[in-house]
Amino acid sequence: MGKIRTLLITVDEVKERIRTFPTVVVLLQRAARRFKVSIFAIWKRAIVLYWRCGLGPDEAVESGFIDPGVSPELDACAIGHWRLTRLQRRFNHPNWECLVDDKAVFYSYCKGVALPIPRLYAVLDKNSGWAESGNIITNRTEWEHFFENNLPQEFIIKPALGERGHGVTLYRRAGRLFQDSLGQTFSAASLHDRLRNNSQYTRFLLQERVFNHPEIQRLTGTKSLQTLRITTWVTNEGLVELYEAYLKLSLRDNVTDNYDGGRAGNMWGSDVDVETGILGAPLAPSPDGIGLKALPVHPATGIDISGKLLPHWPQTRQLVDRAARLLMPLRTIGWDVAVTVDGPMLIEGNTWWGTSNHTCSSESRRRELARFVTRFTNEP
């Protein structure tokens, strides 16, 4: 009965699946050709995955689990979006989501409990805002003065309620102007107006630009910030468990490291052994969009990053363990952690974190993921 309950879907979800059905048909036809099986066999596999793991057909294709040759043992380490969302609702009460999902609240809370975060210069809201000094800023003239006199050479602006890296922009000073990562320039006045008139977001954070540890920059060949996604879960007994960890990998000089289903132009990332902090091979989407492929070396540097040890891993584990306890009663959070030369710091937290379903994990990692999924799914 419990499994049936987790697979019930809402009217909105049904509408979404009807809307995307033609795309799903194309994906499954492509998968049938890739694995040289009948379309009937692929549809059967898609239905089994939805029943067994809650994976939608698009997730099954993107992750590679649609392969009929994947074993039931490997299926046990996968969990689909709709089922995962229901479990997250069980462990994260909506009344407390703002502690993490509203970044203005999250940064203020972290600062209050001495969790390391980037320096927050200001928060600009629809009608007012405040600077790190505590001063309230209420009008356009005051914001112009703040931009011109209180911001460093480089800084990040991000929406407080953004997700998947959308709306995150890097700005650099160019004389009295500000230039974004696309090369557009703004005066203090026009930058203020750009934020105030944004139709999608009403509150923005102006914060420090953070850089990775030099060893991560050496391995990946970019100064763009690449964060660790580490997912924690607090059990009924009050123990903090790590579900998974992986290093997001940017390509070129992208401002964000988000994968976003391959649409952001980045690689998927590299699995991290949660006990040792050792990196796995870099993973990138297959050319046909079915599953991921492990690369022998990082494409930008030619370095074999598999087997390399992340800097500050013990401190990173200690940080997310402490953060997970301090953010209770939220019981499961996907942390974005920057590993810097001075140690790890929290960049963001996510109550609606997504899992990294893919078929490239090592055998030992598969066993660990399957164990976690079983516990996470069955604990009341």
C-alpha positions as CSV (number, residue, x, y, z in Angstrom):
1,M,0.0,0.0,0.0
2,G,2.9,2.4,0.8
3,K,4.4,1.9,-2.7
4,I,1.0,2.6,-4.3
5,R,0.6,5.8,-2.2
6,T,4.0,7.1,-3.3
7,L,3.1,6.7,-6.9
8,L,-0.1,8.7,-6.8
9,I,0.2,11.8,-8.9
10,T,-1.6,15.1,-8.9
11,V,-3.8,16.6,-11.6
12,D,-1.0,19.1,-12.5
13,E,1.5,16.3,-12.9
14,V,-0.9,14.4,-15.2
15,K,-1.3,17.6,-17.3
16,E,2.5,18.0,-17.4
17,R,3.0,14.4,-18.6
18,I,0.3,14.8,-21.3
19,R,2.1,17.9,-22.5
20,T,5.5,16.2,-22.7
21,F,4.2,12.9,-24.1
22,P,5.3,13.5,-27.7
23,T,8.9,14.2,-26.5
24,V,8.8,11.1,-24.4
25,V,7.8,9.0,-27.4
26,V,10.8,10.4,-29.4
27,L,13.2,9.7,-26.5
28,L,12.0,6.1,-26.1
29,Q,12.2,5.4,-29.8
30,R,15.8,6.7,-29.7
31,A,16.5,4.5,-26.8
32,A,15.1,1.4,-28.6
33,R,17.5,2.1,-31.5
34,R,20.4,2.6,-29.1
35,F,19.9,-0.7,-27.3
36,K,18.7,-2.6,-30.3
37,V,15.5,-3.7,-28.8
38,S,11.8,-3.4,-29.8
39,I,9.8,-0.3,-28.9
40,F,7.6,-2.6,-26.8
41,A,10.6,-3.7,-24.8
42,I,11.6,-0.1,-24.1
43,W,8.1,0.9,-23.0
44,K,7.9,-2.2,-20.8
45,R,11.3,-1.1,-19.2
46,A,9.9,2.4,-18.7
47,I,6.8,1.1,-16.9
48,V,8.9,-1.2,-14.7
49,L,11.2,1.7,-13.7
50,Y,8.3,3.9,-12.9
51,W,6.8,1.3,-10.7
52,R,10.1,0.1,-9.1
53,C,11.9,3.5,-8.7
54,G,9.4,6.3,-9.5
55,L,11.5,7.3,-12.5
56,G,9.6,9.1,-15.3
57,P,10.5,8.1,-18.9
58,D,12.5,11.2,-19.5
59,E,14.5,10.6,-16.3
60,A,15.0,7.0,-17.3
61,V,16.4,8.0,-20.6
62,E,18.6,10.9,-19.3
63,S,20.0,8.7,-16.5
64,G,20.7,5.6,-18.7
65,F,18.5,3.4,-16.6
66,I,16.2,2.9,-19.6
67,D,18.8,0.3,-20.8
68,P,17.0,-3.1,-20.5
69,G,20.3,-4.7,-19.6
70,V,20.5,-2.8,-16.3
71,S,20.1,-5.2,-13.3
72,P,17.4,-4.9,-10.6
73,E,20.2,-4.5,-8.1
74,L,21.3,-1.3,-9.9
75,D,17.7,-0.1,-10.1
76,A,17.6,-0.2,-6.3
77,C,19.9,2.9,-6.1
78,A,17.7,5.1,-8.3
79,I,14.8,7.2,-7.1
80,G,12.6,9.4,-9.4
81,H,11.7,13.0,-9.0
82,W,8.0,12.5,-8.0
83,R,8.7,9.9,-5.4
84,L,11.6,11.9,-4.0
85,T,9.5,15.0,-3.7
86,R,7.0,13.1,-1.6
87,L,9.7,11.9,0.7
88,Q,11.1,15.4,1.0
89,R,7.7,16.7,2.0
90,R,7.7,14.1,4.8
91,F,11.0,15.2,6.2
92,N,10.9,19.0,5.5
93,H,7.9,20.8,6.8
94,P,6.9,23.7,4.5
95,N,6.9,26.2,7.4
96,W,10.6,25.9,7.7
97,E,11.6,25.9,4.0
98,C,12.4,29.6,4.1
99,L,15.4,28.9,6.3
100,V,17.2,27.4,3.3
101,D,15.3,28.2,0.1
102,D,15.2,32.0,0.7
103,K,18.8,32.8,0.4
104,A,18.5,36.1,2.2
105,V,17.1,34.3,5.2
106,F,19.6,31.5,4.8
107,Y,22.7,33.7,4.8
108,S,21.4,35.8,7.7
109,Y,20.8,32.6,9.7
110,C,24.2,31.1,8.8
111,K,25.9,34.3,9.8
112,G,24.1,34.2,13.2
113,V,25.2,30.7,14.0
114,A,28.7,31.1,12.6
115,L,28.5,28.9,9.6
116,P,31.0,30.0,6.9
117,I,29.4,31.7,3.9
118,P,30.5,34.2,1.3
119,R,30.5,37.8,2.4
120,L,27.1,39.3,1.9
121,Y,27.4,43.0,0.8
122,A,23.7,43.8,0.6
123,V,20.1,42.5,0.0
124,L,18.0,44.5,-2.5
125,D,14.3,44.0,-2.1
126,K,11.4,45.4,-4.1
127,N,10.8,48.5,-2.0
128,S,13.9,48.6,0.2
129,G,16.9,46.6,1.3
130,W,19.9,46.6,3.7
131,A,23.7,46.6,3.6
132,E,26.0,44.4,5.5
133,S,26.6,47.3,7.9
134,G,22.9,47.0,8.9
135,N,21.9,50.3,7.3
136,I,18.5,50.3,5.6
137,I,18.5,51.5,2.0
138,T,15.2,52.7,0.8
139,N,15.5,54.7,-2.5
140,R,17.3,54.8,-5.8
141,T,19.7,57.5,-4.9
142,E,21.0,55.5,-1.9
143,W,21.4,52.4,-3.9
144,E,23.4,54.3,-6.6
145,H,25.7,55.6,-3.9
146,F,26.0,52.1,-2.4
147,F,26.9,50.5,-5.8
148,E,29.4,53.2,-6.6
149,N,31.2,53.3,-3.2
150,N,30.7,49.9,-1.4
151,L,31.1,47.2,-3.9
152,P,34.4,45.5,-4.8
153,Q,36.0,45.0,-8.2
154,E,34.1,41.7,-8.7
155,F,30.9,40.6,-7.1
156,I,27.9,38.2,-7.7
157,I,24.3,39.1,-7.9
158,K,21.8,36.3,-7.5
159,P,18.0,36.1,-6.8
160,A,17.1,35.2,-3.3
161,L,14.5,32.7,-4.5
162,G,16.3,31.5,-7.6
163,E,17.1,27.9,-8.5
164,R,19.3,25.9,-10.8
165,G,21.6,28.9,-11.2
166,H,19.0,30.9,-13.0
167,G,19.5,34.7,-12.7
168,V,23.1,34.4,-11.2
169,T,25.4,37.0,-12.7
170,L,29.0,38.0,-12.3
171,Y,29.8,41.8,-12.4
172,R,33.1,43.5,-12.7
173,R,33.9,47.2,-12.4
174,A,34.8,49.0,-15.6
175,G,35.7,52.5,-14.4
176,R,32.4,53.9,-13.0
177,L,30.4,51.3,-14.9
178,F,29.6,47.6,-14.2
179,Q,30.1,44.9,-16.8
180,D,28.3,41.6,-16.6
181,S,29.6,38.2,-17.8
182,L,27.9,38.8,-21.2
183,G,29.8,42.0,-21.8
184,Q,26.9,44.4,-21.1
185,T,27.7,47.5,-19.2
186,F,25.6,49.4,-16.7
187,S,25.8,52.6,-14.7
188,A,24.9,52.4,-11.0
189,A,21.5,53.8,-11.9
190,S,20.8,51.4,-14.8
191,L,22.0,48.4,-12.7
192,H,19.6,49.4,-10.0
193,D,16.8,49.7,-12.5
194,R,17.7,46.3,-14.1
195,L,17.2,44.6,-10.7
196,R,14.1,46.6,-9.6
197,N,12.3,46.0,-12.9
198,N,13.0,42.3,-13.1
199,S,9.7,40.6,-13.9
200,Q,10.8,37.2,-12.4
201,Y,12.5,38.0,-9.1
202,T,11.9,40.7,-6.5
203,R,14.8,40.2,-4.1
204,F,18.5,39.9,-4.9
205,L,21.7,39.2,-2.9
206,L,24.9,41.1,-3.7
207,Q,27.7,38.9,-2.5
208,E,31.4,38.1,-2.6
209,R,32.8,36.2,-5.6
210,V,34.3,33.0,-4.2
211,F,37.1,31.0,-5.8
212,N,37.9,27.3,-5.5
213,H,41.1,25.9,-3.9
214,P,44.0,26.2,-6.3
215,E,44.2,22.4,-6.6
216,I,40.6,22.3,-7.9
217,Q,41.4,25.1,-10.4
218,R,44.5,23.1,-11.5
219,L,42.5,19.9,-12.1
220,T,39.6,21.7,-14.0
221,G,41.3,24.6,-15.7
222,T,38.9,27.3,-14.7
223,K,38.5,30.0,-12.0
224,S,34.7,29.6,-12.2
225,L,33.3,28.4,-8.9
226,Q,32.6,24.6,-8.9
227,T,30.7,23.5,-5.8
228,L,30.3,20.1,-4.1
229,R,26.7,18.9,-3.9
230,I,26.5,17.0,-0.6
231,T,23.1,15.7,0.5
232,T,22.5,15.1,4.2
233,W,19.6,13.3,6.0
234,V,19.0,13.3,9.7
235,T,17.6,10.0,10.9
236,N,15.0,9.5,13.7
237,E,17.9,8.8,16.0
238,G,19.5,12.2,15.3
239,L,22.4,10.8,13.2
240,V,23.5,12.8,10.2
241,E,24.0,10.6,7.1
242,L,25.4,11.6,3.7
243,Y,23.4,10.3,0.8
244,E,25.8,11.3,-1.9
245,A,28.5,13.8,-2.8
246,Y,29.7,15.0,-6.2
247,L,31.7,17.8,-7.6
248,K,29.9,19.9,-10.2
249,L,32.1,20.6,-13.2
250,S,31.9,23.8,-15.2
251,L,33.1,24.1,-18.8
252,R,34.8,27.3,-20.2
253,D,34.1,30.3,-17.9
254,N,30.4,29.6,-17.1
255,V,29.3,31.7,-14.1
256,T,27.4,28.8,-12.6
257,D,28.2,25.1,-12.3
258,N,24.6,23.8,-12.7
259,Y,24.0,20.9,-15.1
260,D,20.3,21.6,-15.6
261,G,19.7,18.5,-17.7
262,G,22.6,19.4,-19.9
263,R,21.1,22.8,-20.9
264,A,23.6,24.9,-19.0
265,G,26.5,23.6,-21.1
266,N,28.4,22.1,-18.2
267,M,29.4,18.5,-17.5
268,W,27.4,16.5,-15.1
269,G,30.2,16.3,-12.5
270,S,32.4,13.8,-10.7
271,D,31.3,11.4,-8.0
272,V,33.1,11.8,-4.6
273,D,33.6,8.9,-2.2
274,V,31.8,10.2,0.9
275,E,34.3,8.4,3.2
276,T,37.6,9.4,1.6
277,G,36.9,12.5,-0.5
278,I,38.4,10.8,-3.6
279,L,37.1,11.9,-7.0
280,G,35.7,9.6,-9.6
281,A,35.9,10.1,-13.4
282,P,34.3,13.2,-14.9
283,L,30.8,12.4,-16.3
284,A,29.3,14.1,-19.3
285,P,26.1,13.5,-21.2
286,S,26.3,10.9,-24.0
287,P,26.1,12.4,-27.5
288,D,22.6,10.9,-28.1
289,G,21.3,12.2,-24.7
290,I,20.9,8.7,-23.3
291,G,22.7,8.3,-20.0
292,L,26.1,9.6,-19.1
293,K,29.6,8.6,-20.2
294,A,32.7,8.5,-18.1
295,L,35.6,10.5,-19.6
296,P,39.2,9.3,-19.2
297,V,40.5,12.8,-18.5
298,H,39.1,16.2,-17.8
299,P,38.4,17.7,-21.3
300,A,39.8,21.2,-20.5
301,T,43.0,20.1,-18.8
302,G,43.7,16.6,-20.0
303,I,44.3,15.6,-16.4
304,D,43.0,12.2,-15.1
305,I,41.1,13.5,-12.1
306,S,39.9,10.0,-11.1
307,G,41.5,9.0,-7.8
308,K,42.5,12.6,-6.9
309,L,41.8,13.7,-3.3
310,L,39.7,16.8,-2.7
311,P,41.3,19.4,-0.4
312,H,39.8,19.9,3.0
313,W,37.5,16.8,2.9
314,P,37.4,16.1,6.6
315,Q,36.6,19.8,7.3
316,T,33.9,19.6,4.6
317,R,32.2,16.6,6.2
318,Q,32.3,18.3,9.6
319,L,30.8,21.5,8.1
320,V,27.8,19.8,6.5
321,D,27.3,17.6,9.6
322,R,27.2,20.8,11.8
323,A,25.0,22.6,9.3
324,A,22.5,19.7,9.1
325,R,22.1,19.8,12.9
326,L,21.7,23.6,13.0
327,L,19.1,23.7,10.3
328,M,16.8,21.2,12.1
329,P,13.8,20.6,12.0
330,L,14.6,20.4,8.2
331,R,15.9,16.9,8.0
332,T,17.2,16.6,4.5
333,I,19.1,19.3,2.6
334,G,21.2,19.3,-0.5
335,W,24.2,21.6,0.3
336,D,26.3,23.4,-2.3
337,V,29.7,23.7,-0.7
338,A,32.7,25.7,-2.1
339,V,36.1,24.3,-1.2
340,T,38.4,27.3,-1.0
341,V,42.0,27.8,0.0
342,D,40.9,28.7,3.5
343,G,38.5,25.7,3.8
344,P,34.9,24.9,2.9
345,M,32.0,27.3,3.0
346,L,28.3,27.0,2.3
347,I,27.1,28.6,-0.9
348,E,23.5,27.4,-0.8
349,G,21.1,24.8,0.6
350,N,18.3,23.1,-1.1
351,T,15.3,21.5,0.6
352,W,14.1,20.2,-2.8
353,W,17.4,18.7,-3.9
354,G,17.6,16.4,-6.9
355,T,19.3,13.0,-6.9
356,S,22.0,12.0,-9.3
357,N,20.5,9.0,-10.9
358,H,23.0,7.5,-13.3
359,T,24.5,4.1,-14.1
360,C,28.2,5.0,-13.9
361,S,28.7,4.5,-10.1
362,S,31.2,2.0,-8.8
363,E,29.8,-1.2,-7.3
364,S,30.6,-0.1,-3.8
365,R,28.9,3.2,-4.4
366,R,25.8,1.4,-5.8
367,R,25.5,-0.7,-2.7
368,E,25.7,2.5,-0.5
369,L,23.1,4.3,-2.6
370,A,20.7,1.3,-2.5
371,R,21.1,1.1,1.2
372,F,20.3,4.8,1.6
373,V,17.3,4.7,-0.7
374,T,15.8,1.8,1.2
375,R,16.2,3.6,4.6
376,F,15.1,7.0,3.2
377,T,12.1,5.5,1.7
378,N,11.0,3.3,4.6
379,E,11.7,5.5,7.6
380,P,8.4,7.1,8.9
